[in-house]
Amino acid sequence: MAVLVQGQPVEGYPAPSPEAVRGTPRRVTVIGEEILHRALRPVTDFGGAELAALIDDMFATLDVAEGAGLAANQIGVDLRLFVWDMTDEWGTRHVGHIANPVLDDLPAGDRSLLEEPEGCLSVPGPYVPLARPGRAVVRGADKDGRPLVVEGRGYFARCLQHETDHLNGQLYVDRLAARDRKAALREMGTLHDRVLARRAAREAARTR
């Protein structure tokens, strides 16, 4: 399997990631909580142990929740930061983190939309078809403040856009038509407890 860490090819990478192994899973916030519905503050304190530990905890939470990406406000932290660990439709695994990300405005020729099912750890349960551009380029910094540019296509592009939305206080259901949003929230109501029970079981298995 091809692996890209911080957008760069590597020979391989453990699964779960070293970050996830070091980190401690935290509770995932759920739609309706205030921190999910407003823009977050920029990361300004780079290179320290506190930021590194937060990133480890985000990876651990992502692993337990079986997600593709996770934004800081999804564990209740007011910072423009997200992590990802996912495999795209071409079999490439992408792993990384980015602070203060900004999505490029793509040329018209790169704005073709792909409609695929999309879900969210903070909307536990439902997956709803949503159209997004099939390519994304995000620019920001790594945990040490070094400039970082990451490009994604297909599912990974969707992940980069989805997580950047989180940092601006937007959930994927906010992009749905009112009828579809209502149906997704209704489905979440029926699946919520089952999803959280699965996460709790995976977290308990980490300590055995």
C-alpha positions as CSV (number, residue, x, y, z in Angstrom):
1,M,0.0,0.0,0.0
2,A,1.3,3.5,-0.8
3,V,1.4,5.8,2.2
4,L,1.7,9.6,2.3
5,V,2.5,11.2,5.7
6,Q,2.1,15.0,5.7
7,G,1.6,14.7,2.0
8,Q,5.0,13.0,1.4
9,P,5.5,9.4,0.4
10,V,7.0,7.1,3.0
11,E,8.0,3.4,2.9
12,G,5.3,2.4,5.4
13,Y,3.5,3.5,8.5
14,P,2.2,1.5,11.4
15,A,-1.5,1.0,12.0
16,P,-2.7,2.3,14.4
17,S,-0.3,5.2,13.9
18,P,2.3,6.0,16.5
19,E,0.4,9.2,17.3
20,A,-2.8,7.2,18.1
21,V,-0.8,4.8,20.3
22,R,0.7,7.6,22.3
23,G,-2.5,9.5,22.6
24,T,-5.6,9.2,24.9
25,P,-9.0,9.1,23.3
26,R,-11.4,11.9,24.2
27,R,-15.1,12.4,24.0
28,V,-16.4,13.4,20.5
29,T,-18.6,16.5,20.6
30,V,-22.1,16.1,18.9
31,I,-24.1,18.5,16.7
32,G,-25.8,21.1,18.8
33,E,-22.8,21.8,21.0
34,E,-21.7,25.4,20.7
35,I,-18.1,24.8,19.8
36,L,-19.1,23.0,16.6
37,H,-21.1,25.9,15.3
38,R,-18.6,28.8,15.3
39,A,-15.2,29.6,13.7
40,L,-12.2,28.6,15.8
41,R,-9.1,30.6,16.8
42,P,-5.8,30.1,15.0
43,V,-3.0,28.1,16.4
44,T,-0.2,30.4,17.5
45,D,1.9,28.3,19.9
46,F,3.9,26.0,17.8
47,G,6.6,23.5,18.6
48,G,5.6,22.7,22.2
49,A,4.7,19.5,24.0
50,E,1.1,20.7,24.6
51,L,0.3,20.9,20.9
52,A,2.0,17.6,20.2
53,A,0.0,15.9,22.9
54,L,-3.2,17.3,21.6
55,I,-2.4,15.9,18.1
56,D,-1.7,12.5,19.6
57,D,-5.0,12.6,21.5
58,M,-6.8,13.6,18.3
59,F,-5.3,10.6,16.5
60,A,-6.3,8.3,19.3
61,T,-9.8,9.6,19.3
62,L,-10.0,9.2,15.5
63,D,-8.8,5.6,15.8
64,V,-11.4,4.7,18.4
65,A,-14.1,6.4,16.5
66,E,-13.1,4.7,13.2
67,G,-13.1,8.0,11.3
68,A,-11.2,9.5,8.4
69,G,-10.4,12.9,9.9
70,L,-11.0,14.8,13.1
71,A,-11.0,18.5,13.8
72,A,-10.0,20.0,17.2
73,N,-13.5,21.2,18.0
74,Q,-14.7,17.6,17.7
75,I,-12.9,17.0,21.0
76,G,-14.0,20.4,22.4
77,V,-10.7,22.4,21.6
78,D,-11.0,25.8,20.2
79,L,-8.1,25.7,17.7
80,R,-7.9,25.6,13.9
81,L,-6.3,22.2,13.7
82,F,-7.3,18.8,12.2
83,V,-5.8,15.3,11.7
84,W,-6.5,12.6,9.2
85,D,-5.7,8.9,8.8
86,M,-7.6,7.3,5.9
87,T,-7.3,5.3,2.7
88,D,-8.6,6.6,-0.6
89,E,-10.3,4.8,-3.4
90,W,-7.0,4.1,-5.1
91,G,-5.6,2.3,-2.1
92,T,-3.3,5.1,-0.9
93,R,-3.2,5.7,2.9
94,H,-3.0,9.4,4.0
95,V,-1.8,10.3,7.5
96,G,-1.2,13.8,8.9
97,H,-2.1,16.9,10.7
98,I,-2.4,20.6,9.7
99,A,-2.9,23.8,11.6
100,N,-4.5,27.0,10.3
101,P,-5.5,25.4,7.0
102,V,-6.9,27.4,4.1
103,L,-8.3,25.8,1.0
104,D,-7.1,27.0,-2.4
105,D,-9.7,28.5,-4.8
106,L,-9.4,26.0,-7.6
107,P,-9.3,26.9,-11.3
108,A,-12.6,26.3,-13.1
109,G,-11.3,23.2,-14.7
110,D,-10.6,21.6,-11.4
111,R,-14.0,22.2,-9.9
112,S,-15.8,19.2,-11.1
113,L,-18.1,17.9,-8.4
114,L,-18.3,14.3,-7.1
115,E,-21.5,13.3,-5.2
116,E,-20.6,10.6,-2.7
117,P,-22.0,9.6,0.7
118,E,-20.6,11.7,3.6
119,G,-20.8,11.2,7.3
120,C,-19.4,12.8,10.4
121,L,-18.2,11.6,13.8
122,S,-20.1,14.5,15.4
123,V,-23.3,13.4,13.6
124,P,-23.0,9.7,14.6
125,G,-24.7,7.3,12.2
126,P,-26.0,8.7,9.0
127,Y,-24.3,8.9,5.6
128,V,-25.8,11.2,3.0
129,P,-24.8,11.9,-0.6
130,L,-23.2,15.4,-0.9
131,A,-21.5,17.0,-3.9
132,R,-18.0,18.4,-3.4
133,P,-15.1,19.2,-5.7
134,G,-13.1,16.1,-6.5
135,R,-9.8,17.9,-5.9
136,A,-8.6,20.0,-2.9
137,V,-5.4,21.8,-2.0
138,V,-5.0,23.0,1.6
139,R,-2.2,25.2,2.9
140,G,-1.2,25.7,6.5
141,A,1.5,24.7,9.0
142,D,2.6,21.6,10.8
143,K,2.9,21.3,14.6
144,D,6.3,23.0,14.5
145,G,5.1,25.9,12.4
146,R,6.7,24.8,9.2
147,P,4.6,25.6,6.0
148,L,2.6,22.6,4.8
149,V,0.7,22.1,1.5
150,V,-1.4,19.0,1.1
151,E,-3.3,18.0,-2.1
152,G,-6.1,15.4,-2.2
153,R,-8.3,13.9,-4.8
154,G,-11.5,11.9,-4.5
155,Y,-12.2,10.7,-0.9
156,F,-9.2,12.4,0.5
157,A,-10.2,15.7,-1.1
158,R,-13.6,15.3,0.5
159,C,-11.9,14.7,3.9
160,L,-9.7,17.9,3.6
161,Q,-12.8,20.0,2.7
162,H,-15.0,18.4,5.4
163,E,-12.4,19.0,8.2
164,T,-11.7,22.6,7.0
165,D,-15.5,23.2,7.2
166,H,-15.4,22.1,10.8
167,L,-12.9,24.8,11.7
168,N,-15.3,27.4,10.2
169,G,-18.1,26.1,12.4
170,Q,-19.9,24.2,9.6
171,L,-21.0,20.6,9.6
172,Y,-21.7,18.6,6.4
173,V,-25.4,18.5,7.3
174,D,-25.4,22.3,7.0
175,R,-24.7,21.9,3.3
176,L,-27.7,19.6,2.8
177,A,-31.2,20.7,1.6
178,A,-33.5,21.2,4.6
179,R,-35.4,18.0,3.9
180,D,-32.2,15.9,3.7
181,R,-30.8,17.5,6.8
182,K,-33.9,16.7,8.8
183,A,-33.8,13.1,7.6
184,A,-30.1,12.7,8.5
185,L,-30.8,14.0,12.1
186,R,-33.7,11.7,12.4
187,E,-31.5,8.8,11.4
188,M,-28.8,9.9,13.8
189,G,-31.4,9.7,16.6
190,T,-31.9,6.0,15.8
191,L,-28.2,5.1,15.4
192,H,-26.5,7.4,18.0
193,D,-26.5,4.9,20.9
194,R,-25.3,2.0,18.8
195,V,-22.4,4.1,17.4
196,L,-21.3,5.4,20.8
197,A,-21.4,1.9,22.2
198,R,-19.1,0.6,19.5
199,R,-16.6,3.5,20.2
200,A,-16.7,2.7,23.9
201,A,-16.0,-1.0,23.2
202,R,-13.0,0.0,21.0
203,E,-11.7,2.3,23.7
204,A,-12.0,-0.4,26.3
205,A,-10.1,-2.8,24.1
206,R,-7.1,-0.4,24.0
207,T,-6.5,-0.9,27.7
208,R,-6.6,-4.7,27.8
